[in-house]
């Protein structure tokens, strides 16, 4: 009966932002995201938490921290995108542009907690996000940025061994070639620097809701990559459908294993964070070196 009530609660929610807010406020101290270290596969480090399993070299974030970061970044993005001085690759953004056409915010990051809060923040703003996988060739990224008329690009500032090949100080080519502004963020700065800004309407409270909430590009294997727009209702429908067939009750630990260039990665994120589960982000360098290491994470 408890699970059935949970399903009913979810089906009544009007937007993804509301569902996440509800989960985060109900479980503020629960671990939401774990950045797994290499020791997650070697088991050579000390376990400091058993439910879920956390090693001493892992980095963990609670639902309260994720919610605080999303709130802070949302306010900052809203201020930037609605500033009269702000210009995008398509020129100045006018206040009378179609309310149904959201501004597109590119997210140029490897899978990380920063990527997750960026997705949730852009959706909370009522705008649309566009994943930009750093592993793509530069020519493809610039082509996508140009054809999408992106308003702003978010970059990850964390410079570690894991993503040293994608350091943000090497993204000048993206600024020059893409012709748009870049905002560099990190979980630490987002949490420590609260951006004061008036309260925002929930996306579902907008009388003229956005026509789409994300933009993703096809692989281009049969020609030039094409942009595909997706709606929030579509993401919700898939989430609720899977929740009905394979219900999650908040006790599970899920894995963020899919490239951000594929739509399935969104279900991995939402499936965890909209049901109060824990999401583990593996070392993608380890997965590249040995794809079978994914079994160690699953264990």
C-alpha positions, 0 to 999 in steps of 0.5 A: 500500500505504501508503494501504491501511495508513492505512485499516486503522489508521483502521478499527481506532480506537475513537473520534474522540479516539483518532484525533486523538491519534494524528494529532497525536502523529505530526505535532506540528509540522505546520500543523493550522489556518490562520485566513485573513486578508482577504489570502488573497483579495487576495493583497496580503500576503507568503507566508511558507509554501508548503506549505500556503500561509500569508500573513504576516497569517494565524494558524496552529496546529500539531497539537501546539498543538491537542492541548495546547489540547484536553487543557487545556480537556478537563481544565477542562471535566471539573472544572467539569461534575463539580464538586458545586457546579456547577449547570446550567439543568436544576438541580444535576447529580447524580453518580447521573444516567444514565451514558448521558445525557451533559451537553450543552455549548453552543458559541456561537462563530463558526467558529474554532480555539476552536470546533474545540478546543471540539468536540474537548474536549467529545467527549474529556470523554465529553459532548455538544456543541451548536453555537449559531450567533451569526448566529441570532436571539436568540429562536432561541438562547434557545429552543434553550438552554431546550429542550435543558437545556444544562449549560454554554455555551462562548463565544469571547473573541476580539474582532476586526473579524471577529466584532465583532457577536458580542462576548462582552461582549454575551452577558449576554442569553444568561446571563440568558435561558438561565439557565446558566453561560458559560465564556469561552475563547481559544486563548491562555489555553487554551494558557498556563494548563494546568489540572492534573487527574487523567488521564481515561478515553478515551470508548471506555473507559467501560463505559456509553458516552454515548448521543449525542455531539452535539445539533443543531437543525433549521431550523424552516422547517416549524414549531418547531426540533427537536433531533436527537441524533447518535452518535459512531459515526455521525460515524465511519462517515461519516468512514470511508466518505468516506475509503474513497471519497475517501482523504486522505493528509495532504498536502491542504489543506481548507476550513472553509466550512459554517455550524456549524448544518449537520452537514456542518461536522463532516465538514469538521473531522474530515476534515482533523484525523483525516487529518493534513491542514491546515484553512483557516478563511476570513474569513466576513465576506468570504464574506458580502460576496462568496460567489464569493471562496470560489474564491480560498480554493480556489485 
